[in-house]
């Protein structure tokens, strides 16, 4: 499915990025495992190699222009081309987890830079290389916060909304030259993001959050990182040759319903009375 493809996966030292890097390698791709956590990235690359796959690691701060250029240079030096980019990495300033009036300018700008500008820098860096070989696939990552409002994290939501529009601009400007650009929107993902501790370390508050999250989805479980990886692999492959500028929700129906409507049948029955 991905044989002879070269893909850069950012934020690949853990969670959804790690799962995606492994899945792409399993399907035949050569993977550039990129992360701010250089040791973690190296461990993932070594795991891929031990399983018979092809991978290199690269420690990178994706908010620094020169470091992003170094990342693409490393991909070209080691593998000769870049066929796909998965913009998975992000980080949110601790001060951004609040309402708009309480969000500092520092927290706002830091979050925009780590969640949106980083994806722009990576896209801008790979596009010339993709154009040289006749095209490629870019898979950006947004969030439910970028498609609907919430009581907190406006900076994160604005950044992730920007990712959706950035995707459409790239598809519009470069689609006729062979570059596809799509967005995926994960939801509650156990083990895929920093919001959930390992089960052995969970507090009562953590378990309450887990229960509330499960009420939000139209499934009987929350996602794990391995639910996201195959979608990314598909979008990176030639099987997705006519998917362009799409926003694909891989979130168990998180945003498919009115508030509270995804709960148990008993709750829904009471709401219809």
C-alpha positions in Angstrom: 0.0 0.0 0.0 2.9 2.4 0.8 5.8 0.6 -0.8 8.4 3.0 -2.1 6.7 6.0 -0.3 8.7 8.2 2.1 6.6 9.8 4.8 7.5 12.3 7.5 5.5 11.8 10.7 5.7 14.6 13.3 5.0 14.1 17.0 6.0 10.5 16.3 7.7 9.6 19.6 4.4 8.7 21.3 0.7 8.3 20.9 -1.0 8.7 17.6 2.2 9.7 15.9 4.1 6.6 17.0 1.2 4.3 16.0 1.1 6.0 12.6 4.8 5.8 12.0 4.7 2.1 12.8 1.6 1.4 10.6 3.2 3.3 7.6 6.4 1.3 8.0 4.5 -1.9 8.3 2.8 -1.1 5.0 6.1 -0.5 3.2 6.9 3.2 3.7 10.2 4.6 4.7 9.4 6.8 7.7 11.1 9.9 9.1 10.2 9.8 12.8 10.2 13.4 13.9 9.7 14.7 17.4 10.9 17.3 19.9 11.7 14.3 22.1 14.8 13.1 20.1 15.4 10.0 22.3 11.7 9.0 22.0 11.9 9.4 18.2 15.0 7.3 18.1 13.4 4.5 20.1 10.5 4.4 17.7 12.8 4.3 14.6 14.8 1.5 16.2 11.6 -0.4 16.9 10.6 0.0 13.2 14.0 -1.2 12.1 13.9 -4.2 14.4 10.6 -5.2 12.9 12.1 -5.1 9.4 11.0 -1.6 8.4 12.9 1.4 7.2 13.1 4.5 9.4 15.3 7.3 10.7 14.7 9.6 13.6 15.0 13.4 13.8 14.8 15.6 16.8 13.2 18.9 15.9 11.4 21.9 17.2 8.7 22.5 14.6 8.2 26.1 15.5 11.8 26.9 14.4 12.1 27.5 10.7 15.7 26.4 10.3 15.0 23.2 12.2 12.1 22.3 9.9 14.3 22.9 6.9 16.8 20.5 8.5 14.1 17.9 8.9 13.2 17.9 5.2 16.9 18.0 4.3 17.4 14.8 6.4 14.5 13.1 4.6 16.0 13.9 1.2 19.5 13.0 2.2 18.4 9.6 3.6 15.6 8.6 1.2 15.9 10.8 -1.8 12.3 12.2 -1.8 9.3 13.1 0.3 6.0 11.6 -0.8 3.9 12.3 2.3 3.8 14.5 5.4 1.7 13.8 8.5 1.4 17.0 10.6 0.5 15.3 13.9 2.6 17.2 16.5 1.1 19.9 18.7 1.4 21.5 22.2 -0.9 23.8 24.2 0.3 26.5 26.6 -0.9 25.7 30.2 -2.3 29.2 30.4 -4.5 28.6 27.3 -6.8 26.1 29.1 -9.2 28.8 30.2 -11.8 31.2 28.8 -11.0 34.0 26.3 -10.9 36.9 28.9 -8.4 35.0 31.0 -6.1 34.0 28.1 -2.8 35.9 28.1 -1.3 37.1 24.8 1.7 34.9 25.5 -0.5 31.8 25.9 -2.5 32.7 22.8 0.6 33.3 20.6 2.5 30.2 21.9 -0.4 27.9 21.2 -1.0 29.3 17.7 2.7 28.8 17.0 2.8 25.2 18.2 -0.5 24.1 16.8 -0.8 26.1 13.5 2.4 27.8 12.6 4.3 24.5 13.0 2.0 22.8 10.5 2.4 25.7 8.1 6.2 25.6 8.3 6.2 21.8 7.6 3.9 22.2 4.7 5.9 25.0 3.2 9.1 23.0 3.6 7.8 19.8 1.8 5.8 21.4 -1.0 8.8 22.3 -3.2 10.1 18.7 -2.9 6.7 17.2 -3.7 6.4 19.4 -6.7 9.8 18.2 -8.0 8.5 14.6 -8.1 5.0 15.4 -9.4 3.0 15.5 -6.2 2.5 14.1 -2.8 0.1 13.8 0.1 -0.2 16.1 3.2 -2.3 15.0 6.1 -2.9 17.7 8.7 -4.5 17.2 12.1 -7.2 19.4 13.5 -9.6 18.8 16.5 -13.2 19.0 17.4 -12.2 22.2 19.2 -11.5 23.6 15.7 -15.0 22.8 14.5 -17.1 23.8 17.5 -16.9 26.0 20.5 -16.0 25.0 24.1 -15.8 26.6 27.5 -12.0 26.6 27.5 -9.0 26.6 25.1 -10.0 29.2 22.6 -6.4 29.6 21.4 -6.2 25.9 20.7 -9.6 25.9 18.9 -8.6 28.9 16.8 -5.4 27.3 15.8 -7.1 24.0 14.9 -9.7 25.9 12.9 -6.8 27.5 11.0 -5.4 24.1 10.2 -8.7 23.2 8.3 -8.5 26.4 6.2 -4.8 26.0 5.6 -5.5 22.5 4.2 -8.0 24.0 1.8 -5.6 26.6 0.6 -2.9 24.1 -0.1 -5.3 21.9 -2.0 -6.5 24.9 -4.0 -3.0 26.2 -4.8 -1.2 23.0 -5.5 -3.9 20.3 -6.3 -3.5 20.7 -10.0 0.2 20.1 -9.6 -0.3 16.8 -7.9 -0.4 17.6 -4.2 -3.3 16.4 -2.1 -3.9 17.9 1.3 -6.5 16.6 3.7 -7.3 17.1 7.4 -8.2 14.5 10.0 -10.1 15.3 13.2 -9.4 12.8 16.0 -11.5 12.9 19.1 -11.1 11.4 22.6 -8.2 9.0 22.1 -6.9 6.9 24.9 -3.1 6.8 24.8 -3.0 9.1 21.9 -2.9 12.4 23.7 -1.6 13.8 26.9 -5.0 14.2 28.6 -5.3 10.6 29.8 -2.9 9.0 32.4 -2.1 5.3 32.4 -5.0 3.5 34.0 -2.9 2.5 37.1 -2.3 6.2 37.7 -5.8 7.4 37.2 -7.5 9.5 39.9 -11.3 9.6 40.5 -11.3 12.8 38.5 -9.6 11.1 35.6 -12.1 8.3 35.7 -14.9 10.8 35.7 -13.5 12.5 32.6 -13.2 9.1 30.9 -16.9 8.4 31.7 -17.9 11.8 30.4 -15.9 11.3 27.2 -17.5 8.0 26.6 -20.9 9.7 26.8 -19.9 12.1 24.0 -19.2 9.5 21.3 -21.6 7.4 19.3 -19.6 4.2 20.1 -19.2 1.8 23.0 -15.6 2.7 23.5 -13.1 5.5 23.1 -10.5 5.5 20.3 -7.0 4.2 20.7 -4.1 5.4 18.7 -4.3 2.4 16.4 -7.7 3.6 15.2 -6.2 6.7 13.8 -3.1 5.3 12.1 -4.8 3.3 9.3 -6.7 6.5 8.2 -3.5 8.4 7.9 -1.9 5.5 6.0 -4.8 5.4 3.6 -4.6 9.2 2.9 -0.9 8.9 2.3 -1.4 6.1 -0.3 -2.4 6.2 -3.9 -5.7 4.5 -2.9 -6.8 8.0 -1.7 -5.9 9.6 -5.1 -9.2 11.6 -5.4 -9.5 12.7 -1.8 -8.7 16.4 -1.7 -9.3 19.2 0.8 -11.5 16.9 2.9 -12.0 17.2 6.7 -12.4 13.6 7.9 -13.6 13.1 11.5 -12.1 10.0 13.0 -13.8 10.6 16.4 -16.6 8.0 16.8 -19.3 10.5 16.0 -18.2 13.0 18.6 -19.7 16.0 16.7 -22.6 14.1 15.0 -25.3 14.8 17.6 -27.1 17.4 19.7 -25.6 17.8 23.2 -26.3 14.8 25.4 -27.9 12.8 22.5 -25.1 10.2 22.4 -25.9 8.8 25.8 -27.6 5.6 26.8 -31.0 4.6 25.3 -32.7 5.3 28.6 -31.4 8.9 28.6 -32.4 9.4 25.0 -35.9 8.0 25.7 -36.3 10.4 28.6 -35.2 13.4 26.4 -38.0 12.6 23.9 -40.8 12.6 26.4 
